[in-house]
Amino acid sequence: MAKNKEALYDELVDIQNKIDHHPMISGPHAEASSLVEIMKEQGYSHEEIEKSLKDQGLPSIVDIGKNTISGMFSLWWLNYKKII
């Protein structure tokens, strides 16, 4: 049986909420990624960036990379579910 419009809308809202709160979009990993990009653009060294991340209690560059690898698929899947 096909879903009614209200059920489809509720499902879409749920998917969008998951995307909005995905670790790659919000939270410490997203904040750390942004900080790394800003500091790289400003010419900071790898060591200075790592120290800044640690001082702010954010994930390290290695942790950001691990999260990117594991989180990319789940974020892709959520976006894919929006269109199917």
C-alpha positions in Angstrom: 0.0 0.0 0.0 1.3 3.4 -0.9 2.0 5.9 1.8 -0.2 9.0 2.1 1.1 12.5 1.8 1.2 13.1 5.5 3.3 9.9 6.1 5.7 10.9 3.3 6.0 14.4 4.7 6.7 13.1 8.2 9.4 10.7 6.8 11.0 13.6 4.9 11.0 15.8 8.0 12.6 13.0 10.0 15.3 12.5 7.3 16.1 16.2 7.2 16.3 16.3 11.0 18.9 13.5 10.9 20.9 15.3 8.2 20.8 18.6 10.2 22.1 16.8 13.3 24.6 14.5 11.5 28.1 14.7 13.0 29.5 15.9 9.7 27.1 18.8 9.7 27.0 19.9 13.3 28.8 19.2 16.6 32.4 18.9 17.5 33.6 17.2 14.3 32.1 19.8 12.1 33.5 22.6 14.4 36.9 21.0 14.3 36.8 20.7 10.5 35.9 24.3 10.1 38.7 25.4 12.5 41.2 23.3 10.5 40.2 24.9 7.2 40.4 28.5 8.7 43.7 27.9 10.3 45.2 26.3 7.1 44.0 29.3 5.1 45.8 31.6 7.6 49.0 29.6 7.3 49.2 27.8 10.6 51.3 24.7 10.8 50.0 21.2 11.4 51.3 21.3 14.9 49.7 24.6 15.7 46.4 23.3 14.4 46.6 20.1 16.4 47.4 22.2 19.6 44.5 24.5 19.0 42.1 21.6 18.5 43.4 19.9 21.7 43.2 23.2 23.7 39.5 23.6 22.6 38.6 20.0 23.4 37.9 19.2 19.7 38.7 16.0 17.8 42.2 15.7 16.4 42.9 15.8 12.6 43.2 12.0 12.7 39.8 11.7 14.4 38.3 14.2 11.8 39.6 11.9 9.0 38.2 8.8 10.6 34.8 10.5 11.1 34.9 11.7 7.5 35.4 8.2 6.2 32.7 6.6 8.4 30.3 9.5 8.3 30.4 10.2 4.5 28.4 7.1 3.6 25.7 7.7 6.3 25.3 11.3 5.2 25.1 10.3 1.5 22.5 7.6 2.4 20.3 10.2 4.2 20.4 12.6 1.3 19.7 9.7 -1.1 16.7 8.7 0.9 15.3 12.2 0.5 15.0 11.7 -3.3 13.8 8.1 -3.5 
